Amino acid sequence: MTSKVDLRSDTVTQPTEGMRAAMARAPLGDDVFGDDPSVNALQEKIAAMLGFEAALFVPTGTQSNLCAILAHCQRGDEYIVGQMQHCYRWEGGGAAVLGSVQPQPLNHQADGTLALADIESAVKPDDPHFARSRLLALENTLGGKLLPMAYIEQATDLARRQGLARHLDGARLFNAAVAQAAFLGTEARAEARRIAGCFDSVSVCFSKGLGAPVGSALCGSVEFIARARRIRKMAGGAMRQAGGLAAAASYALDHHIARLADDHALATRLADGLAGLDGLQVEAPQTNILFVDLVGSARDRSEALLRHLASEGIQATGLYRMRFVTHLDVDAAGVDRAIAAIRGFFKD
Ligand SMILES: *Cc1c(COP(=O)(O)O)cnc(C)c1O
């Protein structure tokens, strides 16, 4: 039996042997009392890595973003955000539903950025007609795309001048940092810190490319994290002996950052392998997410393609626009099987 190649998401990874061992030996306490040593160690590690005073370990990126938006904003405030960003589009409208914080969504430019002029004109004057503009939320990577560093600096400077707080949904911050470091010939951790340094708060997922089973961290000032901790309690509370999960995340920070470059190389290998097929438009990947559009006569064949891939043991998602995500549990042989299966489908 050949194994499955799961390209649906980088969330599907299984903990490695080393990670399982770290989880098994993690010292535990009760994190609601604040005395789980493994949780505390993780929070200190990620805060220090990204240059913040404090961090909060939470079960999901969704809860992390919710805590961040509600810690930055009051009822009747608004956050400026991109249409395609997770904390606007994919989180059940949580900030509005649970926090009475209104989103002000903006369209993205082709490179994923929000135009500075659009941000500026979205900031409302202090007038009772308007919600109070309080926060700019960006996301990096966004759909696998890297926000240019110069852009991040400009957008966050603009926000600061306008009196807005700045939050980064950095679910895949380390993918961004690794890609940026490869491009600049610098070091990934330094790039992660440089990106994070432009923001008042940053949320990072351990359960994506970093390969941990569960968890995200929200980073910020001591005072901000105290507010986020109170909101976390309202938003379902905290975990108790969470140290095993924190140890997995800690292990990922120690061992799984540099190797994200392998995932990026595999996404490029997949893109290259699909080049030149009639009916497929392949967008060159910048990190570990590859989008492939079905065009022309292939436009309506996405379901058939997914069925064909499933019959070959390859899992992916998409409708018109297929998404393939590389990660810790995919190797070059798996990618080559995906290429062969897709090429086979289009030969018929
Ligand atoms: C996955 C993701 C989240 C949410 O993380 P969950 O742990 O699935 O709740 C938030 N933002 C971005 C950009 C993500 O990719």
The ligand as an SDF file (V2000), in Angstrom:
LIG
                    3D

 15 15  0  0  0  0  0  0  0  0999 V2000
   -4.8430   28.9110   10.2320 C   0  0  0  0  0  0  0  0  0  0  0  0
   -4.8590   30.3840   10.3610 C   0  0  0  0  0  0  0  0  0  0  0  0
   -5.4640   31.0190   11.4530 C   0  0  0  0  0  0  0  0  0  0  0  0
   -6.2520   30.2690   12.4940 C   0  0  0  0  0  0  0  0  0  0  0  0
   -5.6310   29.2410   13.1050 O   0  0  0  0  0  0  0  0  0  0  0  0
   -6.4920   28.0440   13.7530 P   0  0  0  0  0  0  0  0  0  0  0  0
   -5.5320   27.4490   14.7000 O   0  0  0  0  0  0  0  0  0  0  0  0
   -6.8920   27.1730   12.6250 O   0  0  0  0  0  0  0  0  0  0  0  0
   -7.6660   28.6760   14.4370 O   0  0  0  0  0  0  0  0  0  0  0  0
   -5.3910   32.3770   11.5400 C   0  0  0  0  0  0  0  0  0  0  0  0
   -4.7840   33.1070   10.5930 N   0  0  0  0  0  0  0  0  0  0  0  0
   -4.2040   32.5510    9.5290 C   0  0  0  0  0  0  0  0  0  0  0  0
   -3.5230   33.4080    8.5310 C   0  0  0  0  0  0  0  0  0  0  0  0
   -4.2310   31.1750    9.3750 C   0  0  0  0  0  0  0  0  0  0  0  0
   -3.6550   30.6170    8.3000 O   0  0  0  0  0  0  0  0  0  0  0  0
  1  2  1  0
  2  3  1  0
  2 14  2  0
  3  4  1  0
  3 10  2  0
  4  5  1  0
  5  6  1  0
  6  7  2  0
  6  8  1  0
  6  9  1  0
 10 11  1  0
 11 12  2  0
 12 13  1  0
 12 14  1  0
 14 15  1  0
M  END
$$$$
